[in-house]
Amino acid sequence: MKQHLLALALMFCSAASMAAEPELHLQSNGRITLPGIPLVNDILIHAYGPNWEFAGNTAIKTTPEKVAKATGSFAMPTNSQGELSFAVHCFANVAEIELRCSENTSIKGLQHCIALNPEELAGKRYVLLPVGKRGVFPAVDVKEGIPRDSCSSIAIELKDGRFLLISGSKLLSLGLQDFRYSGPKNVQLRYHAGGGKIIGGRTLRDSLSFTLLSADELERQIAAAQRGVASIGSDERLMFFSKAGNAQVRSLDSAGIISLGLAIHGLNWQYTSQLLHADNFTLSVQPDASSVFQGTMTVPGSDNKVLQVFERVKASSEPSAVELNYDLTMLEDVQLNGYQLSMDFALAAYTNATFELTTSNGVQSYVIPEELGERFIYNGPFTALQVKATDPRDNVNITLDKPTQLLIQDNRGWGGRTIDVRLCFARSDEGDKIAAGTRVTRSLLFAMPNAKTPLRPIVDQGQPSRTDTSNWKPYTLPWDSAPVDLSFLNHKPAGKFGFVKVADGRFIFSNSNDPIRFWGTCFSAGANFPSHEQAEKIAKRLAAYGINMVRTHHADAKWAERHFFPKDADNTRSFDAENLDRFDYLMYCLKREGIYIYLDQLVNRYFKAGDGVDAVDQLGACAKPYSNFDPRLIELQKEFSANLWNHVNPYTKLAYKDDPAIALMEFANENDLFTQKVTLEPYRTRFEAMYRAWAAQQQITLPEGAIDFTVTTDPMMQFFIHVTDEYHRTMSDFLRGIGVKVPMTGSNWSRNAALLASVAKTDYTDSHAYWNHPHRDGSFGTSSMLRNQGTIMDGLGFMRVADKPFFVSEWDAPWPYEYRAELPLWLAAVAAFQDWHGLTVYTYRHSSQVPMEHINGAFETFNDPARFGLMPIAALIYRREDVRRGSDRQAVAIPMSLAASAKSPSGYGVPAYRGLAELRPFHTQLTADDNIPAGALGPDSPSLAEDLRRSSTGEIVRDRAKATLTIDTPRTQVVQAFFSDEAPALSTSALTVNSRNRYATIGLSSLSGAPIDQSRQLLLTTVGRAENTDFAYNLMRNRRLSTGKGPILMDPICARISIATQQQGLKVKPLAANGQKLAPIPAQWADGKLSFTVNEADASLYFVIED
C-alpha cells in the first residue's frame, strides 16, 4: 500500500531507498500528530456545509494515548444532513482514512486538514508536485505569498535541511489556506475528499503519506518525473484518460478525434457523464501497470441514486491497442432512459468513413455522409466494429467480449459534430426500471492498427506538460497605461449627445439620432471598486485601447474583495459607503474618458437572513430561478434597483437614472426558468399553484399530484414564457416609473427559442458565448475554432431578432487555451458584418489589486497579449466599421409551436445556423404559424456552409480545412493561421506574411483613417501564444497545473512581412509594453511594397509604421 501511494503521488517514481519514515501518532478521536516534527500541528477531518458551516472531529473527546485504529462519528454541519462516521488506520508513515455519511446531503467539502505551524514555515523552501513549482514561504508578518496552486503532493523544508514530503491518494486536490491572521493561526493543507452531493452510506477512502527526504533525494524524484514527461512525442497517438476514467484519443499537439466515457440519461433524457463526476472517482495503479478507476455516477433526476463504476485500463499485448474493462452496478432501484459507454467520433476526421459492424446477421456497412441524413444510423446488437476513415491512420477496430446493443447516432441532428457510438446497457424512450444490484460487465479491445505511432494509454495523474519558452519574450501589458492610443475614437464625455435609445433596430443618441456601437469589457467583482487614483488611470487606459463601454458585473458578489453590501450586515438591503464611493468615482472617470456604462442589477447576490426570504440558506446566487417569480425576491430586486438608480453620484452630480453615460441594463444575469429548474420548497409549491391557476385560465388540464418541474412538457414551457414575460413587464414598469430611461433586457444567454420568445419583447436582446469554456473540474477544450465547423458566432446570432438591437455582453476564449488569439479580431469582424450593436469581453479583472504581472485566472484579459493585446485593432474593425455590414439579411424561421414546446431548440441545435454567421447577416424569426416564410431557412434546413467560407461582402474568408482566416478591407487587414512548412505564407490584398511560427494572428490597421496603401501611420499587431513564466499544463494540455508567475511570456512572431503601399520612407518601429518606440528594424520599399523581416530579437506585440 505504501509503495503504491508514493508511486501515485510521484507519478510512478519510487521513493528513494534512503527516505526516512516519520512516526504517526493517532488518537482515539481520529486526530493525527507527527511527534518530533514541529512543522505539523495536527491532521484532522473537516466538513463544511453549503455556506461554509463547520464541523469536525476536534469536538470528540480523546485521550493522548496512541492507537492503531480510530473510529467515531460527528454531526454534519448546519444545513447538511446526517452524521459523518470515520475510520482512521495508521501504519508506518501512511494514514488510511474512510469517511461515510449516514444520509444523502449537500456540502461544500469533506477535507483532510493538515495544520502547519507558520513559525516553522517562515522562510522555508517548498516544491509543489508533480508540477515541480518551487518557492519560499513568506515571513509570518507578510500577508502574501502562500501558494494557491493545486497539486497532489508538497515537499516542505524543515529546519534541519531535510524535506517533509506530504502526499495524498487524491490527485490535483491539495489546496493551501492561509489562516495566519485569523481563527486557528495556522496554514492549512486541505485534501479534498468529497463535495457537492454526498451519497449516504457510500464510503470515501483516502490515504495520506509522510516521508522525509534529503534535498538530493527530492531532486532525483523531481528529475525522474520530468524525464517521464519528456518521453512522450508531440505527435504520438495516445488515449488520454482523465482522473475520472473518461478518455480522448489524440496527440499532445492536436485536438481529439475520439472521446469515450460512461454516460447516463435519467428520465426525460436528463444527461450526465463520467467527466462530470470526476470528484467521485479515485485512481489506483496495479502491479501489472493497469490503471483502475473506482467511483460513482448519480442518475439525473433520481434523488441521488447512483451507479457504481469499476474501470480497468491497460495497454494490450496486441499491437497498437488498449484493453478496457467495465464493471457497473446499480446500487438502488431507479428509473431512467438509459446508460451506456459512449464513443464520439469527430466528424472532422470521420466524415465519409465506413463503419463496418459484425452482427449475428453478418457484416453491415454504413458510410457517414457529408450532410445530416438519418439521425439513428444503426440500432441493434453487435460484437465488433471496424471504422475505415478517409485517412487510414485514423482507422479503428473495436472488439467486445459479448454481444451488446449498439446505437450509432449522428449528433448533427442535435447540434453536435460527432458520430456517437453507444454501447447501450439499457435504453428506453419511456424509461426502464433498473433493479438494485443490476450488474453489467464488458471488456473491449480498442485498436488503431494504422496509427502513425502505436496507440498507448496515458493516465492524467498530474504530470506537467510545459511549453518550451526558452526563446519567448517577456511582454506584460501594464495595468495603468497602454502602448498605443486609440482614445480618438471616443467622444467625451460619455453622454455628450444624450441618452441611448432604440430606433429602427439600433442604438442611437436621443439628441443627435446618430447610431452608436459599443466595444468594451466587463468589470467583475472587486474590479468595480478601485481606489480613486487607480480609477483615473484605468479609465484612460481603456480609452487608449479603443473601449467605449464597461459592463459592471458581480458587484454584488459576496466572494469579492469588495462589493456593494456591508460585509457585517445580516441583509443585502443597503450599500457599503466606502465601496459605493469607489464605484461612483470609477463611473465618473469612465464617463470623462468617453466610456459608457452597462449597469448590471442582479448578478451574484446571495440573500441573507435579514432579507426576509424563505429557505435563505438553500438559495444559490441570485436565488435563481426563483427570483423570476417569487414576490418577495422581486420586491428586493426593485428595492436594490431603486436605491442604485436614484443614488446621486457626488462626482457627476447626477442620479444614475439621470446620467446619459449610463447606457444599458439587464434585469438579471443568466437567470431563466427554461433550463434552471424549480425544485426548492416552499417555492416549488407556490410555483405549482401559479401553474394550476394559469392552466385553468387557459383551459388546460394538468395531471393530479405534485408537479415535477424538472420534466418539461409543452404546457409547462408556455407557462414559463408567461411567467418570464410578467417578470420582465413588472421590472420594466417599476423602473420606468422611477425614471430610468435606458434600454432594458431580460436574461442574456442563448438557451432556447422559448427564452428568446420572451426576451424578444424587451428593448434589445443579449447573449453570451465562450470558446473552450472551462468545465467544473477545471479542464477545457483544446480544439481550434479555426478548424471547427461551427463557431460561437452562430449560437450568439440565434438571439438576434429583426427589429431589435443585439448585444453580446460576455464572450471569450478563456486562458489557458493556447490559441485564444484566434477569437478577438474574428469576432469583431463578424459582429461588424452582422451589424450587431455592442460587445463586452468577459472580463477585464476580478480585483483591483496591483501590480499584477501574470495572467490571473481563466477570464482575466487585461494584461493578456493574446486577448487584450488585440483590442485596438478589434476596435477599429468594429467601431470604425472597417468591416462593412452585410446586406440582405437571412431569416431563420422557428414556428412558435416549436419554440414554446418541450423540444424548444437552441441555436446550436438547428443545422441552419451552423456557419451562417460567416456567410451572410441573419436573424431568428419566430413565426405565429408552422409555415416557413418564403426565402427563410427552417429548423430542418441544412447548413449552407462549406469548408471554404466567404462573407457576402467578400471581406472575411475562412478555409476550415487549412485552418486559415483573412480579413481584407481598405483600412484593416488580418491574417491568422496555423502555418506549416507546406503552407508558410498567407496573403490579403495589401498584406503578405511568411511565418516560421506554428500559429500567429497578424493584423494591420491604418491609424490615419486613410486606406492602408495611402496611410503614413499604420499599426501592426503580431501575436500567437502567451503564457506565464513557469506555467504548466497537465499532459493533455487541457487543464492548468501551475499558474506560474510574472512576467508574461509571448511566443515571438518571426515572419517576413510585405505591405502594399505607395508611401515611401516609412519606418517599422517595435513598441515596448510601456509604449516606448524602439529602434526601427531594417525595411525596404520596392515596386510598391514595404518589406521587412521580424526576427526573435525584434519581435513585439505592436509595431508602428510611420515616418
N, C-alpha and C positions, 0 to 999 in steps of 0.2 A: 504493500500500500504506500509506504513512504517513498519508495523509488518511483512508483507511478505518479505520485503527486508532484515530486520535484521535476520529473520529466515533463509533465504537463505544464507546469508553471514556467519552465525554462525551455520550452519548445524542443523537447526530447534531448536536451543536453544534460547528461548525467552529472550529478553533484560530484565535485572533486573528492577524492578519497580522504583528503586531509580535513575536510569540513567537520566542524565540531557541532555537537547537538546540545543546545541549552535545555535545562530541565524545565518541564511544565508542571506547575503546581495547581491542581484542580481542587476546588472546594465544593461542598455538597450542593450549593445553590447554582452551580454551573460557572462560577467566576474562575478565571484562569489568571495566574501571575507567572512571571519568569524571574525566580529568585536569582540575584546576582547580576541582573541586567536592569539598572535603574531607568533606562530609556522607556521601558514598557511599564505603565502603571497597572493596567489590568486589561482583560479581554472579557467583554460582556455581550449579552444578547439584548438588542433593542428592537422595539416595534413602534412604528409611527402611524397614527391614524390619518384619515383623509385630510385633516387640516393640521397635520404635524403634532397631534396629541401624542404624548409619550407613555410608554410602558416598558418595563424591562425586568430582568431577573435580579436587579440590585435590591428590590424590595423584599426578597425572600431571605429570611433569617438563615444564618450559616454559622459554622464553626471553622476555625483556621486549619483543622486537620486536612491532610491531603487524602484524596480519594481517587480510585482508578476510574470510576464512572459516577456521574451525577445525573439525577433525573428530577423533574419537577414541573410546575406549571405556574402561570400567572395570567391574570385577566388581560384581555386585549385592550388597547387604548379606547378612550371615549370615542363614540361614533363608529367603532368597529365591534363586531360581534364575537362572542365565544371566548375560549381560553386558548393560550398557546402552551403546549407541552413541549419539553425539550429533553434530550438525552445527549450528554457530552461524555466522550470517552477519550482519554489521553494516554498515549503510549509513546515513549521516546520523545521525539520532537514534534509529533503530529497530534492535532486535536481533531477528532471526528465529531461532527455536530449534526443532530437530527432535530427538526422542528415540525410540529404538526398542530394545525389549528382545528379546534373542535367543530367549527361551523364555517359555512361559506361566508365570506366577508370581503370588504374592500379596504385596502390600506395604502398608504404611501410607500411603506417598505418595511421589510424584515432585514435586520443588519447584524453582522458580527462586528462589534465595535472594539477596536484596539486603541486604547487611550495612551498617548505618548506624552512624556514629560517635556514641556517646552524648554526647560533649563538644559536638558540633555541634548535637545535638538539644535540649539542655537549654534550656528557656525559650522554645523556638520554637513558633510557631503552626502548626496543621495543619488541613486540611479533608479529610474523607473524601467521596469522590464515588462514585456520584451522589447519595447521601443528603444531602450538604451539612452533615454534622455537623462542628462546629468544636471545637477545644480547644487546649491548650498542653501540650507535652511537659514532664514533670517534671524537676527538677534531678537531677543524676547520683546524689546521695545519697538521693533519695526513691524508695522501692521501689514505690509505687503510682502509677497514672496513665497507664500505657501503654494506649492504646485497644485494645479487643478486638473491635470491630465488624467484620463482613465488608463488603467493598467491592470495587470493581473498580479504583479509582484513588485516589491520595492526593497532595495538594499540601502540601509542607513548606517552611516559611520558611527562607531562607538568611540569613547574616549581613549581606548587602548589601540585604536587604529584599525581594528577589525570591523567587518560589516555584518549587521544582522539582516539576513535575507528573510523577508516575510512573504509567503506565497499562499495563494488560495486556489481551490479547485474550480471556482467560477472565473471565467475569462472576461477580461475587459470590464471588470465590475468594481474595482477598488477606487474609492474616492477619498480625498483628504478634506477634512473640515477643520477650520481654524476657530477654536474656542478659547484662545489665549486671553481674550479680553472680556469674556462673559461666561456665565454659567460655570462649567466644570474647570475652567482654566487649563485646558489641555489642547492638544492637536489630536484629532481622531482619524484613524484609518478605518473606513467602513466598507466591508464586503457586503454587497447587496445579495441577499439570499432569496428574495422574492418581493413582489409588489403588484399593485393593481388588484385584480380579483384573485383571492386565495381560496382554494378548494378545501372544504372541510374534510378531515380525515386523510388528506394526502400528506405524505412525508417528504420533507425537503432535506436533502443530505448535502452537506458541505464538509470540506476539510481545510484546515489551516496548518501550515508547517513553518518552523522557525529554525534557521540554520546559520551558524557563524562561519564566515569566510574571511580569509585574508584578502587584502587588496589584489594580490596577484591571482588568487583563485577566482575572484569575481571577474577580473578582466578576461581570464580564459573562458569563462562561461559566456560572457558577452560576445567575445570574438567568435566563439563556436556558433552562436546563434546567427551572427551576421553572415558567416560563411554558408550556413544553411540556406539563407535567403538568396544569396548570390548564385546558387546553383540552379535556379530556375531561369530558363531562357525567356526573353521577352516575347518570342513568337511560338513558344511551346504550347501544344494543345493540352489544356488542363480541365479537369472537372473540379471546380472550386466549391467546397462545402462551407456554409456559414456555421456558426456555433449552434444554430437551431437544426441543422441537418438538411436544409434545402440546398440546392446546388445550381451552378451555372456552368455551362460548357463555353469556354472562351480561352483566350491567351491574355497575358498581362497587358498586352499592347492593343487589344481590340475589344469591341463590345461583345456581349454574349450572343451566341446563336441558338442555344437551347437552355431553358431553365426547367428544373424539376423540383417538385416538392409536394407534400401532402396538402390536401385542401378538404374543407367540409362546407356543405351547403345545408344550413338549417332550414326550417320551414320558410316558405315564401322565398326560397333561394338566397337567404341571407348567407353571406360568404365570409370565410376566414381561411387563413393559410398558415402553414408551418412557420414561415418567417415572422408573422405577427405574434407568435408565441415564443419568441427567442428567449425571453426571461424565464420561461418554464422548463428549459432544456439544460441538461448537463452533458458534458462530453468526457469520455474516458478513452484512453489508449491501451489496447490489449497487447499481450506479449507477441501475438502474431502480426503486429503492426496494423491491425484493423482499428478503425475508429467507431466507437459506439455512442450514439446519441439517445438519451432517455429523457422523456418528458411527457407533458400532456397538452392537448388542444381542447379548448372549450367549444362546445357546439353552439353556434349563434342562436340566440333567442330561446335557450333551453334552461334558464336558471342555473347556469354554471355546471351543467353536466359535461363530462369530459371523456375524451378518447385517450387512452394510454398508448404511448408510442415507444417502441424499441426498434432502433435502426442501426444496422451494422454495415460498414463500408470498407472495402479493401481493394487494392489492386489485384487483378486476376492473373492467374498463370497463363491465361490466353493472351495473345499479343494485343496491345492497344485496347484493353478492356478493363472495366470496373465492375465488381460484384456489389450488388445492393440487396440487403435482406431486411424485410419489414415484418414486425410482429405487433399487431394492433389489437387492443382490447377495449371494448366499450364498457365503462365501469358502472353505468346505471342505465335503466330503461330510458330511451329517448326517441323522439320522433324527428325525422329530418328528411330532406330531399336527396341527400347523397353524401358519400365521402369517397375520396379517390386519391391516387397518385397521378398528378398532372405533369405532363411534359410538354412545354410550349416551344414549338419550333418557329423561329423568327422568319417571317416572310421575306426579309431582306436576303436570306440565304436559301430559303426553301420554296420560293415561287417556281413553278414548273417542275418541282421534284416529284418523283414517283414513289408512292407509298405501297409496298407490296406486303400483304397480310397472309400469314399462314393460318388457315382456319380448318374446321372439320370438313368444309366443302372444298378444300383445295386452296390454291393461291388466288387472291383477289387483288387487283391493282387499281390505284386511284392517282390521278395527276392533279396537283394543286394549281388551279387556274390563276391567271394574272388578275382577274377581277372576281369579286364575290359571286359564287354560284350557289350550290346547296350549302346551307349553314351546317347541317349534320351530314358529313361525308360518309361515315360508316358507324353502325351501331350493332355490335354482335360480339360473339366470343372469338378469341384468337390465342395463339401460343407464341408467335414470332412476328416481328416486323422488320422489314428492310426498307430503309429510306435512301433513295438514289437521287442525290442532289445534282444540280447542273455543274457544280464544282465537286468532283469526286472526293476531294479531301474532306468534304463535309458529310459524306455518306455515314449512315448509322445502321447498326444491326442490334436489335433487341430480342432477347430470348427469355421466355418465362419458364418456371418450373411446373406450372399447371395452367390449364385454360382459364382465361379471365375475360370478363365482359369489357369490351373496348368501345369507347366513343371517340371518334375523330371529329372535331368541331372547328369550323372556320370562324375564328374570333372577329373577323371583319364584320360579321353580322351584328356584333355588339360594340363596334368601335375600336377593336383591337387590331394588332398587326402580327398575329401569330396563328399557327395551327395548333390547337390544343389536343394532345393525345392523352386521353384519360383512361387509366386502368381503374374501372369502377368497382368498388367493393360493395356498394349499394347505390341505387338510383331509382327515384320515383317522383313523377311530377306531382302526385297527390301527397306524398310523404309516407315513408315507411317507419314502422316502429322497430327499432333495433333493441333487442333484449340485453339486459345487463349480462356481462360475461361473454358476449359475442366476440369471437376471436378470428382474425384474418392473418394468415401468414403468406408472404410472397417472396420469392427470390428471383432476381432477374440479372441478366448479364447485358451490360451496355457497352458496345464496342464501336470504334471508329476505325475501320481497317485500313483506310487510305489516308489517314491524317498525316500532315507534314511531319509531325513527331508523334511517338506513341502516346495515346491518351493515358493520363495518370491522375489519380485523385489527390487533391491538396486540401487539407482542412485548415480553415482560418482559426488559428489559435493565438492570434495577436502578433504574429511575426510581422515586423515592419518592412515596408517597401519604400525606399527613398529614391527620389529623382536625383540623377547626377546633376547637381547645380554648381559644379566646380567652375564653370565659365559664366555663370549667371551674374547679373549686375544688381547691386542694391539700388532700389528706387522706391522709397516710401513717400507717398504723397503727404505733405504736411497738413495738419488739421486746421491751421489758421491762415493759409494762403493758397494760391493756385498758380501753377506755372504759366497758364495762359489767361487771357482776359476777354471774355465774350459778354461782359456786362452791358455792352452797347445794344444788345438785343432787348433789354428791359426798359420800358418807360418807367419813370419814377415820379412820385411814389406809386405803389400799387393802389388802385382805386382812383387814379387820376381822371379816368373817363367814366366814372360812375360804377354802379353795381353791375355785376354779371347777371345776365338774364338769358332766357331761352327764346329763340325766334328762328323759325324755319329749320328746325332740327340742328341748330348750332348754338354755341355760347357767344353772346355779343355783349357789348357795353351799353348800359342804359342811356348814357349821354351822347355817345357818338354813333351808336349802332354798328360799330366796327366789330368783326369777328375776332375771337381770341382762341389760341391753342395754348394748353398748359403742358410744360415739360418739367418734371420735378422729381421729388424724393419724399419718402415718409420720414418723419422723426418719431422714434419709438421710445416709450418709457422715459428713462432719465434724460434722454436727448432733448426732451421738451423743456428742460429746466436748467439750462446752463447759467453760469454767472453772467452778469452784465457785460463784463469785458469779453468773455467768450462769445456771447451773442452777437456783438458787433463784428467780430472777426469772422464768425461762421456765416453771417448773412452776406458779407462782402465776398467771401469765398464761393458761396453758392451762386451768386450773380455772375462771378467770373467764369464759372463752369457752364453758364448758359441756362440756369434754372430760374423758372418764374413761378413755381408753386411748391409749397410744403404741405403735406398732409400730417396733421397731428394725430399720433396713433399710440395706443397703450398708455396714454397719460393718466388713466385711471387704474393702472395695474399695481396690485399690492406688492408684487415682487420687485418692482422698480426701485432704484436707489432713491428716487424722488417721485412723487405722484401727487395728484390733486388733493387727496384726502389726508386729514391729520392722522398720523400713524397710531396715536394713543386713544383715539375716539372709538366708541363702540358702534358707530354708524358711519355711513358714507354720504351724509347729507349736508356737509359743509366743506369749505376749501381750506387747505393749509395756507396761511397768509404768506409765508416766505416763498413757497413754491409757486403760488399764484402770481406773486410779484415777478419772479423769474420768467414765468410764462408770458406775462404782459410785456416785459421788456423785449423778449425774443420776438413777439409779434410786431412790436414797434420797429425793431431793427429790420426784420424781413420786409415789412411794408416800405420802409425807407429805401430799400435796395430794389424795389420793384417786384417783390416776390409775394404772390397771393397765397391765401390760406384755405385749405380744405379742412374744415373744423369737425373732427370726429366727435361722436357723442358717447355711444355705449360700445366699448371695445373689450375691456378685460375687468370690469368692475365685479368684485366679489362682495356681495351684500353681507352685512353683519347683523348681529342680534338686535341692535338698536334701530335697525331699519324697519322692523316690524313685519318681516316676511316669513312665510311658512317654510319649514324644513330647511332653514338657512344653512345649516352645516352640511347639507347634502347637495346644495346647489353649486353648479360649476360657474365658470366665468360668464358674466352677463346673465346668469340664470337662464341660459339657452336650454330649450326653445321656449320656456315658459314666459319669458318676457315679451313674447309676441301676443299673449292673450290675457295674462293674469292682471286684474285691475290694479292691485297694489303695486306690482312691479312696473306697470305702465305709469302710475302716478309718480313713482320715484324717478322714472326717466324724465317725465315732464318737469319735475322739480329741479333736477340737475340741469336740464337744458335751459330752463328759465333763469336759474342762477348764473349760468355761464353767459347766455346771450344778453342778459340785462346788466351784466357786470361792466362797469366803466373802466376802461384801461387808463390808468393815470398818465401814461406816456403819450398816448394818441388823443386823450381827452374825449374819446368816443366809447359808447357802449358797443359791444361786439355786434349787436344787431344793426347798428347804425354805421358800421365801418365798411366801406366798399372794398377794402382789401381782403375781407373775408368773403370768399367766392362761392364755396360749395359746402354741402354737409350730407351725411348719411344718417339714417335713424339708428342703425345697429350694424355692427360688423359681422359678416359671415354667420348670420343668425336666421334659421328658417325652420319651418315645420315639415318640410318635404323629406329631408334627409336626417334631421335631428329629432329623435323620437320622444314622445311624451310617455313617460313611464312612472315618474316620481309622484307619490301621493303627498298632499291631497290634490295636487294639480291635475292628475290624470282623471280623478272622479269629476272635478269641475269641468274639465275639458269634455268629458263624455256627456255631461248634462248639456253643454253648449251644442255638441254634435247632435244629440237627440232632438233638441229644440229646433235646430236648423233643418234637420231631416224631416221633421213634422211639417214645417212650413213648405218644404219642397215636395211634400207627399212621397217621401222615400221611406220604405220600411227597413228598419235595421234589425239585426239579429238580437235575440234576448241574451242576457248575460253580460258580463263585463266586456267592454270593447278593448281589443288588443291593438293599440295604435302602431305597433311595430310591424303589423301585417297590413299592408296598404291595399285598399280597394278603390274602385272608381269613385263612388260617392265620397269616400274619405278625402281623396285628392281635391274634389270640388269644394269640399268643406275647408280644407287647408287654404285654398285660394281665397275663399270668402273671409276667413279669419285674418289672413295676411293683408287683404285689401282694407279691412276695418282697422287694423293696426296702423297701416300707412296713413289712412284717412284721419284717424284720431290724432296721430302725432303731427301731421301736416296742419290740420285745422288749429291745433293748440299753438304751434309755433308761429303760424301766420297771425294768430290772434294777439300774440305778444309783440309782434312787429318784426319778425325775422323775414328777410327779403330774398335770401339766396335760393338758388335751385336746390331741391332736396331729392334724395333717392332712398330706396329701401335696402335690402340685403344685397351684397355685392359679390356674388360669385356665380360661376356657371354650373348650376346643379342640374336643372332640368327645365323643360318648357313650361311646366306648371308655375315654377317660381318666376320665370320670365313673364308669364301672363299677368302676374301681379305687379312686378317691378315696372313693367312697361307702362303702367298707369301713373307712375310718378313723373317728376320733371325730366329725369335723364336715367339712363341705365349705366351700370358699372359692373366690372368683373375683375377677377384675379386669376392668374395662371403662373406656374413655375415650370421650368425645365429641370428635371432631376432633383426635385424637392427631396430633402432628407426624410427617411422613414423614421418611425418611432424608435427603432433600435439604433439610429444614427447612421445607417447605411444610405447610400444614394445611388441613383442610376449613373451609368458611365457612357451611355450611347450619345453620339453627337447628333444634334438636331439637323446639322447639315446633311447627314446621311439618312435621316428618317423620312418616312412617307408623310406623316402629319407633323404639324407644328403647334405651338401653343397659340399662335395667332388664329388658327381655325376655331379652336374652342372659345377663345375670347370673343371673336366676332359673332358667335352664336347669340350673345346677349345684346347685339346691336339691332334696333328696330328702325323702321323707315323714317319716322318723324321726330325722333328724339336724339339729343346729343349722346355720345357714348364716351365713357371714361374708363381707364384701366388704372385702378388705384393701388394695385400690387402686381408686380412682375419681377422675375429674377431668374437667373441660372445660378443657384447659390454655390458659394465656396464650400468645399474644395474641389468641386467638379473642375477638371483640368482645362476644359475648352470653353469655359464660360464666356470668353471674349467673343464667341460667335453670335451672342444674342443682342447686345445693345444697339449696334448700328442696323442690324437686320430688322429688329422690331421697330425702330424709329422709322425706317424706310417703309415698311408695310403699313404702319399706322398713318404715315403721311399719304400713302397711296390710297388707303381705305377711307381717308378723311375722318379718322377718329379725332376726338376733341380734347383729350388730355391723358397723360400717363404719369404715374409716380412710382419709381422703383421702390421695392421693399428690401432694405431700408437703408437710411443713412447711418444711424447709430442707435444703440440702446442705452447709451450712457453719455455723460458729459465729462467724464474723467479724461484728463490729458496730462502728458502726451500719450499717444497710443501708436507704437511703432510697428505693430504687426496686425494682420487681419484677425479680428477677434470675433469669431462666430460665423455661422453659415451665411447670415443675411446682411452683415455689416459691410457696406460697399465703399464708405467714404475715402478710404486710403488704398483701395484695391486697384492697381493699374489696369487689370483685365476687365473691370466693370466701370468704375467711376472715371478711370482714365479715358474712356471713350465717350463720356458725356458731352464734351464740347462739340465734337463732330456730329454726334447724335442730335444735339440741339439745333445745329444748323440744318441738318437733313429735315427735321420735323417742324421746327418753329419758323424757319425761313422758307419752308416749303420748297427746298431744293429738289426733293422728290415730288413730282406732280401728283395731285389727286386724280384717281381714275374716274371715268365716266361710265354711264350705262350700268348702274348698279344691279347686280343679280339678286333676285329674291329666292330664298329657300323657304318654301311654304310648309307649315306644320298645322294640320287641322286642329281646332280646339278640342274636338272629340278625342284626339290622341294626346294632346298636351295636358288635358285635365283628367287623364286616366292613370291607372296604376302603372301603365307602361310608358309614362311620360318620358320622352327621350332627352338625352343631353346632346350637346354639340359634338362630343367625342363619339357618340353612338350612331350618328347619322352619316352615312358614307358621303353624301353630297358635300359636306363641309370640308372633307379631307383634302388639303392642298388648295382650297378655294381662295384663301387669303392671299396667296402668291399670284393668282391669275387675274382676278377681277374684283372690284368692290362688291360687297354683298351685305345683306341684312336678313334677319329672320322675319317672316310674315306669318302671323297666327291668323288662320282663316276661320270664318264662322261656320263654314260647311266643309264637307270632305272633298270638294273639288279643288284640284291644284290649278291656280290661275295660269293662263297662257304665258309662256316664257319663264315660269318659275320652275325651280327644281323641287322635287318632293322628297319626303323622308326615305323613300326607297330608291331614289335616283343614284346611279353610281358616281363615283368620284370622277371629276374631269381632269385630274392632274396626272401627268406622266412623269417620268424621271427628269426630263428637261422642262423646267417651268419658267415661263416668261410672263411678266406682268403685262396687262393690256396696254400700258404706256411704253413698254419695252425697256424701262429703266432698271428693273430688278430681274436678274436671271439667276436661277439655281440649277446646277446639274447635280442631282442627288446621287447618281452613280459615281461621279468623280469627286463628290464632296467639295464643290466649289460654289461660291456666290460672288456676283458682281453687282454693284450699284453704279449706274452710269448716268450722270446728269451734268449739265454745263458747269455747275459750281461745286459739286461734291462727287467724288468717285471713290469706290471702295472695292478692294479685292480681299476675300478671305477664303482660305483653302487648307486642306491637308495636302501639302506639297510632297513630292516624291522624286526620286531620280528619273522616273519615266515622265513625270509631269511637273517640272520645277518652276514653270512660268505661268502667269495668268495676266490678262490684259483687259483694260477698258479702252474707250476712245482716246483718253489722254494719259493713262497710267499703265505702265508695264512693270511687273515685279517678277524677278527671278530669285527665288528664296532657297536658302540652304536649310531652313527650319522645317521641322515636321508639320507644324501648324502656325499660321500667322493671320492676323487681321491688320490690314494696312488701309488707312483712309487718308484722302487728300481733299482739303476744302479751301476755297478762296475766302479770305477774310475781308477782302475789299468790296465784295458784292459783285465784282466783275466775273465773267467766266474764267475758268482755270487758265486757259491759254492766253488770256489778256491781263491777268492779275499779277501785280508785283508784290503781293503779300499772301502767302499760302501757309497753311498749317498741315503738316504731315504727322500722322499718328501711326506708330508701329508697335504692336503688342501681340503676345501669344500667351504663354503660360506664366503664372506668377505664384510664388509660394513664400511662406515664412521661412526664415533661417531655422534649420533643424526640424523642419516639418516632416512628418512620417504618415504614410497611408498604411492600411493593412495590406496583405498580399494581393487581394483582389482589387486594390485601389478604389474601393467603394465605401471606405469608412476611414475617418480620421483617427489615428492612434495618438499622435502628438501634435498639439497646436504649433509648437515651435515658438520662436521669438522674433523680434525685430533684428535687423531691418528686413523689409520685404524684398525678395529677390525676383528679378524679371529675366526670363529667357531672352537673351539679346537677339533681336531680329536682324539677321545678317542677309543682305539681299543686294542685288543690282537693280536699281530703280531708274526708270526713264519717264520723264514727264513731257508731254507735248505742250510747248509754249512758244509764243512769238517774242517773249521777253528775254532779252539777253542781259548778262551781268548779274543775274540772281545768285545769291549765296545760300548754302544749306547749313544752318546753324543748329546744332543739338541744344535742347533745353534741359538744364538740370532740374531736379524736383522742386527746387526753390525758385525756379523761373529764370535763373541766370543763363544768359546766352553764352555758349561755349564757342571755342574756335571753329570756324567753318571747316567742313570736310571737303576734300577735292571734288570738284564737279566740272563737267564740260558741257558746253552748248554747241550743237552742230545740227544742221539740217532740221531746224525747228524742234529740237528735243534737248532737254536738260537731263544729263545722265550722271549718276554717281553711284558709288558702292558704299554700303554701310557695313563696316566690319565690327568685330566684337568691341574693339576699343572705342568706336564712335557710337555704338548702339544707344538708343534712348527711346523713351516713350514718345516724346514730342520733338519735332524739328520745325523751325520757322524758315521759310524760304522767302527771302526778301533782298533788298539792296544791301 
